[in-house]
Amino acid sequence: MKNISRILIGALCGLGLMPAVHAQQRINREQLVKRHNVVVNAIDSLSSLSVGNGKFAYTVDATGMQTFPEKYDKGVPLGTQSEWGWHSFKDTVGYKFEESLKTYTLNGRKVTYSVQWNDPKRNKDASNWFRQNVHRLQLGNLGLWLSKKNGSQATAADIQNIRQELNLWTGEITSSFTLEGEPVKVVTVSHQQQDVVSFNIQSALIAQGRLKVRLRFPFPTNEFADAGTNWKNGGKHQSSIVQAVGQQAVIKHQLDTNSYFTQLTWSGQASVASAATHDFVLSPAGKSNQLQVSCLFTPKRQALVPAFGAVQINSVQSWKAFWQSGGAIDFAGSTDPRAHELERRIILSQYLTKIQCAGSQPPQETGLTYNSWYGKPHLEMHWWHGIHFALWGRPELLEKSMQWYNHVYDNARGIAKRQGYAGARWQKMTDPDGNESPSSVGAFLIWQQPHFIYFAELAYRAHPNAKTLSAYKKLVLATADFMATYPYYEKDKDRYILGKGLIPAQERYNAEETFNPTYELQYWYWALNTAQQWRKRLGLAPDKKYADVMAKLSALPKANGVYLAAESAPDSYSNPKYKTDHPSVLGALGMTPYNDRLDMDAMRRTFDLVWDTWDWKDTWGWDFPMVAMTAARLGNPKRAIDGLFMPIKTNTYLINGHNYQDDRLRLYLPGNGGLLAAVASMCAGWDGSKGTNPGFPKDGTWKVKWEGLKPMP
C-alpha cells in the first residue's frame, strides 16, 4: 500500500498537480523578508526608497518625502509616476507619422520601417516628434518645507542623525532625523489599489510652524530622461487650488494637452495656499506635534481620499498577503559567502518589481521612478519584466499586463499589414496605445514577437483550462500568423531564413545585411511549435504554414564547433565589436526551451568561448541572469552562481535593490526581473531538468530551501 501511495504521489508531482518535496518545506516568510529590510543613514542619491502598488510609485529621500529632489536627480530620482500619467506637447507643425517611414529593399521587395532620420530636416523633425511624444509625466513633488530657527529654509546639510528603514513586510518607510536638534519622524505608505501616498509626521517643529508640507509641479520634458526637477517654463502650464474645504484641498495642474488633479486630506487644523507659481504649502495651525497627510494623484476628481490610518492598514494587509503568496527561497545555513547577498537581491527584486512592474501596461525599464527613453516601454523587455511573476507562483501579476496587448492589437496588425505580413507584429518601443516610436534599431528587432506566446503558455500552465485558451486565443494565433509569414523562403536552398531586415537582441548588427541570428531562430521555432499545441488544445487542425516554416527553418548557424551570433556574421568572435552588448547567442538555450535542433556540445563550447572572451564591461543587467540560466541548463551550476555575481558595474545592486547600470540608467528593472527568473529556474528547474535545485552546486556550500516556485518552460 505504501508503494502504491508513493507511486501515486510521484505521478501527481510529475503532472504538476502536487508540489515537489522542496515546495512542502515551511519557510518563516516574515523572518526571511524582514532580515533584508533596507536601512539608510545618510542623504545619498543612490539610496532613495520607494512605495507603490505596480501602477503608481512614489520615491523618497532620507526625510521620507521628496524634500531635496535636486540632491537625487542624478541618482535614483524622487519620482512620482502613474501608468495613466502621460503627456504630449502640441504639434504646431502638423507632422505625419508617414514622414518617419523609410523604405528598404529586402529580399527583393520594398518594406517600410519607422526610423530616426538624419536628413532631410522635415523627416528628422517628424521622427523626433513621434519618438518624444507621448512621454511619461512626473506628477508632482511632495516634500517637507523645513525652516531653521533663524527663519531660513533648511538644506540637506542641516539634516542630521538620519535613520531610515523600509519595512518590506508591510511596505512602510520610517524615517527619523533631526533639524537643529529637534527630532522628526515620518512614516510613509502607499495604498495598494489607489494612487495614494500617505504620511504620519511627528515633530515639535509642526507646532512651532517650522515644518510644513510642500507640493510642487515640475514641467514635463521631451528629453530622454525626466527626473521631475524641471522648474523652468512656469508660464507654459497652470496650477491652482480649485477647492479647499475643511481638511481637504483639490489642486488642478493644467498642461497644454491634458490636466489632472492632486487631492489632499489631512488631520487637525491646517490650510493650503499658493506660495509661488506651481508651489503650494500645507501649513498646520494649532499646537499639535502630529500631522497626517494623504495625497491622491488622479486624472479625475474623486469624492474621498483615504486617511493615513486606512492607507497604512491597506498597505500592511496587502503586503503581508503578497509575501505569503507565491514562492519563497531561503538560503539560511549556506556557507558560500555570496548566499546572503543573493537572498537580499531576491527579496528586494520582488519588492521593486511588485511596485514598479505589476500594473496593467508593460513597464518602462526604469519603472515608475524616472523616465528613460521618454518613459516608453520596450516590449522586448517585457519578458524580463514579467515572466518571473509566473515562475514565482503569481501569474496574475503577469496576466494584468498581458491584457494590454488586446488594447494595442489593431496597431500591431496595422504594422504587419503595412509591411506585407499576416497577423500582428508587436511593437518594440511604444506607448500606452501601442503607437510606434521611430527607432533605427528598435524598428528591426524581432525577439519581442514570440514573447506573447511564452506569456500565454505560462498562463496556461498556471490555469490549464478553456477560460485561459479563450482569453489568449486571438493574440497567440495572430502572433504566430506573423511569425509564419515573416521568414523569407530561399528556393535554391529550400529553406526559410529570418531576415534580412532585422537586428538581433545583440544590437550590434546592420539590419540590411543580417539574417539568421541563433537565438531568434531557436525562439521562433519554439513559438510556432507552441502555437500548434494551442491549436490542438483549441480543437483546431494544425496550421500548414506554421508546419512548413518549422520544417524548413534554417539550422542554427555554426562555425568551428560553436554557434555564431548570426549566420551573416562569420566574424562573431573575431570582430571586437561583436563581442560587446548582449551575448544573446546564449539565449538559444538559457531563455528558450530545448529542442533537438540545438547541439548541446556546441552550446557548451559556445558558452566557454563567450565566458572567456566576451567584453563583459560592455553588457547589461539582464545578461548575467541569462548567463546563469544557460550555465544551469548546461549542467554547470558553479558557473551559474559565478555568472550571477560577475564583478561588472552593470551587475551592481544598490542598497535599495536597484540594478545600477551607468550614469544614464541608475536603475534597470530588467536586471531585477531577470535575477528572479534565473534563480527560480535554478531551484525549481525547467522542462526536462532532473534532480533538485539543478542550478546550485552540490558541494554542500549552498543550503537551498524553497516553496511555491514553478519550473521554467
Secondary structure by P-SEA (a helix, b strand, c coil): caaaaaaaaaaaaaaccccccccccccaaaaaaaaacccccccccccccccccccbbbbbccccccccccccccccccccccccbbbbccccccccccccbbbbbcccbbbbbbcccccaaaaaaaaaaaaacccccccbbbbbbcccccccccccccccbbbbbbcccccbbbbbbbcccbbbbbbbbbbccccbbbbbbbccccccccbbbbbbbbbbbcccccccccccccccbbbbbccccccbbbbbbbccccbbbbbbbbcccbbbbbccccbbbbcccccccbbbbbbbbccccccccccaaaaaaaaaaaaaaaaaccbbbbcccccccaaaaaaaaaaaaaaaaaacccccccccccccccccccccccccccccccaaaaaaccaaaaaaaccccccaaaaaaaaaaaaccccccccccccccccccccccccccccccaaaaaaaaaaaaacccaaaaaacaaaaaaaaaaaaaccccccccccccccccccccccccccccccccaaaaaaaaaaaaaaaaaaaaacccccaaaaaaaaccccccccccccccccccccccccccccccccccccccccccccccccaaaaaaaaaaaaccccccccccaaaaaaaaaaaaaccaaaaaaaaacccccccccccccccccccccccaaaaaaaaaaaaaaacccccccccccccccccccccccccccccc
